[in-house]
């Protein structure tokens, strides 16, 4: 009798395990490993909210290959060591893909874990070193420095004979500093001040004094969001009246809000802006505001577009298989006509870097105003908008 009861328990347990496994396979599990506290809380939260908005839309439309997306949020606390541990935790939980971290220093540490587990990892980090290491499982949701800085350098070279540089002494900032030096080498623009600052630095008075003493025609600023606002306020305080030029982080909406009038007239090259003259971008801006009651910066757009890129890669692969999706990302071209959620036609190379149109903006009346649209760095993006072939039957996610 006891033996028969034990066998029944074993059988019941097996059925329950099968039921749980079957339920898990009904979902495509994504881990949002992002900065929700600490110095990166603003970009990390925006990135997370963009991801979740896309997931909600995709699930409402039937999911991907008939399967809904399931997300979990993990806070890196803006700490690379925490990011690495959370990446391993997500892998242990058998996620299909990871989104984040946003900060370059964190993804550079954590992406080794997702690579070992062969889990596609979409990051908002911009440091050139992220994709320079040949990791076949890491993909950008924004321009890397190797794509954006050639465009930026062309603009600077057309406007200034001498340039002062203020950068942040971390992976992100040093990568940008090196990229601007490299891309201006051999041009008529000479860099006359090279000024290093620290992450979370509060006082930029001495940095601005050094920039003023260089007598440069223009200033290039490449620090993270909160520090950008502090630099701009100090420049205003000390009466700087020459062009201030930067990349995406200098002209983001959070920076504009924190810097106030000190941000007026700042110029920047941005890969993404909700104020781009594109109907799909304006529609995204409205949907995002309706969902979260705030206007996103580029980080919100990156998270949103990244999920739709994953959808395109899965459908190109024709099956829910990590290795197949990572392979499908190589050379992937996604048409905004076929996948409206990517907003702009985009092309990925074999390193995980992307290319598409971008914008020059000027801050006016507390907003970014697009003053020019720049073509993709490597020429026009040719898309095929023909209907996709019928996908293969969805296979269970494999670790």
Helices and strands as residue ranges (DSSP letters): H 2-25, E 27-34, G 38-40, H 41-60, E 68-75, H 80-92, E 97-99, H 104-116, E 120-123, H 129-132, E 138-140, H 145-159, E 162-168, H 171-184, E 190-197, H 205-213, E 218-222, H 225-237, E 243-246, G 248-250, H 253-259, G 260-263, E 267-270, H 279-292, H 298-317, H 322-329, E 333-334, G 340-342, E 346-348, E 354-355, E 358-364, E 367-374
